[in-house]
Amino acid sequence: MSQKLSSLYFFGRPLSPIYSGIMKLRESLYHKGFKRRYKLDVPVISVGNLTMGGTGKTPVVALLAALLQEKGFKPAIISRGYGGAAGNKVNVVSDRNNIFLDAKAAGDEPCFLASTLHGVPVLTGIVRVLPCRHAIIEFGCNVLILDDGFQHLSVERDLDLVLFSAATLAGNSRVFPGGDLREPVSALKRCDAFILTGVTEKLKERSLKFGKLLQKRYPDKPVFHTSYQAVGATSLTDNTLHKINTLPTPLFGFCGIAQPDLFRRTVDSQKISLSGFLPLKDHQPFKPALIKSLSDQAQATKAQGFITTEKDLTKLHKNAFRLPCFALKMVVKTKENFLTFFEEQMDSFSAKSHDSSHKYR
């Protein structure tokens, strides 16, 4: 944790009970029906987290969408579009074949998902029930995935998955502004299952201990562990996939994600030689001044190219750099127990899922 964040949490600690109480009251208002919850005619899957910062939701969303497609479903991804400039009630980032909005308009994650998943519409909107309905009516989608949906209680869901990063787990276990939690730990009773993401050999022991703690407190909710595997590097200029051992060396690394140190360690684990590395703010826009700064640092360190994340690559123009630029392509690795669990969920979806074209009440 940075010194700045540590200081913020220290001074914000007295306010944590107030914020925690507000979040509990909000949950209660939805539970008792004082705030409306919308029930849709198709299955809804929520992928979210209790903590702030990155927990690997986007790769998991992509995995679920791919598994649903393999099963014959027509999924859509619904996001708030954090950081995106598009302000319509419904913003279609992509349909099944075309991408309409870039990262500046759509937000980093929706744009990345749109560019990664062929045949899966991606939509954003602050009032998420509206893009949900649009996906059903206009695109005939028969299952919806809410990206970062755990705190978005106005849409009922059939499967609620809560993710924890193996690197940070529950942070300091205090509610914001005194800690990393978006709401009290008691909120976890709402979910159906836990996924610990980014488990490495180094993090395996503490991840297993945390998983056992979750299992003890919530014995009816399964706990799954996933890891990431690098399968190549995508070129910025032509989107082709290269083998990691064929990349130029050394490379200058940079990324604008919630946990840049994780990316740095992943790059090191692939034995990619770095001439330097620059961590950026999460959702960092790539303005001309930053592009020039990166280019100057790469030149000063005699780098032969750049290496970054897939999310960052979607925000860069293909001619942003004179040197070649690559994004490490990562896939989620799951164990058989999660695949079995999700297969069972998809079987239950089949009874509810159907094409819907009628208007909602």
Protein Blocks (a to p, Z undefined) as FASTA:
>chain_A
ZZklmmmmmmmmmmmmmmmmmmmmmmmmmmnopaccdddfbdcdddddfbecjehlmmmm
mmmmmmmmmnopacddddehioiablcfbdcfbafkbcfbdfklnopklmmmmmmmghia
cdddfblmlmmmmmmmmnopabdcdehillmmkbccfbdcddddfklmnonopacfkbmb
fbdfklmmmpmbdcdehiafklmmmmmmmmmmmmmmmmmbccdddddddfbdcdfklopa
cdfklpccddddddddfblmlmmmmmmmnopacfbdcdddehiacdfklmmmmmmmmmmn
opabdcddfklmmmpcfklpmbdcddddddddddfklmmmmmmmmmmmmmmgccdfbdcZ
Z
